[in-house]
C-alpha cells in the first residue's frame, strides 16, 4: 500500500493544473484527479510500466514511488 498526504495530493493536482494551463487544456476537478492519481499508483504497484490516464504527475513523485516500490520488494538496480 502506498500512502500519500493531502498536501502531496494538492501539490500534484496544482502541478497538473499548471501543466494543463501551459497546454491550453481544461483543468480537472481535484476529486477526479485524486481518482486517477490512485489508479496510477495502483498500476505502478502492479508493475504496469506505462498507463496513460491523461494527468500530469511531478517527476519527483514518480521517482519517489519507484524508490518506495524497490524498498518494498527488495529489488535493486545493482
C-alpha positions in Angstrom: 0.0 0.0 0.0 1.3 3.4 -0.9 0.1 6.3 1.3 0.1 9.9 0.3 -0.8 13.0 2.3 -3.4 15.6 1.3 -0.6 18.0 0.9 1.1 15.8 -1.6 -2.1 15.3 -3.5 -2.7 19.0 -3.5 0.8 19.7 -4.8 0.4 17.1 -7.6 -3.0 18.5 -8.5 -1.7 22.1 -8.7 1.2 20.8 -10.8 -1.4 19.1 -13.1 -3.4 22.4 -13.4 -0.2 24.3 -14.3 0.7 21.8 -17.0 -2.8 21.9 -18.4 -2.8 25.7 -18.5 0.5 25.6 -20.4 -1.1 23.3 -23.0 -4.5 25.1 -23.1 -6.2 22.1 -21.7 -9.1 22.3 -19.3 -8.5 21.7 -15.6 -10.0 18.7 -14.0 -11.6 18.6 -10.5 -9.4 17.7 -7.6 -11.6 14.6 -6.8 -11.3 13.4 -10.4 -7.5 13.9 -10.3 -7.3 12.0 -7.0 -9.1 9.0 -8.5 -6.8 9.0 -11.5 -3.8 9.5 -9.2 -4.8 6.5 -7.2 -5.2 4.4 -10.4 -1.7 5.4 -11.4 -0.3 4.4 -8.0 -2.2 1.0 -8.2 -0.8 0.4 -11.7 2.7 1.2 -10.6 2.5 -1.2 -7.7 1.1 -3.9 -10.0 4.2 -3.5 -12.2 2.5 -1.8 -15.1 5.3 0.2 -16.8 3.0 2.6 -18.7 -0.5 3.8 -18.1 -2.0 6.8 -19.8 -4.5 8.5 -17.6 -4.1 11.9 -19.1 -2.8 13.5 -15.9 0.4 15.2 -15.0 2.4 14.0 -12.0 5.6 15.7 -10.8 8.6 13.7 -11.8 10.0 13.7 -8.2 6.8 11.9 -7.1 7.3 9.2 -9.7 10.9 8.8 -8.8 10.0 8.6 -5.1 7.3 6.0 -6.0 9.9 3.9 -7.9 12.2 4.1 -4.9 9.5 3.1 -2.4 8.4 0.1 -4.6 12.0 -1.0 -4.7 12.3 -0.8 -1.0 9.1 -2.9 -0.5 10.2 -5.6 -3.0 13.9 -5.5 -2.1 14.7 -5.0 -5.8 17.9 -3.1 -6.6 19.4 -2.0 -9.9 22.8 -3.4 -8.9 
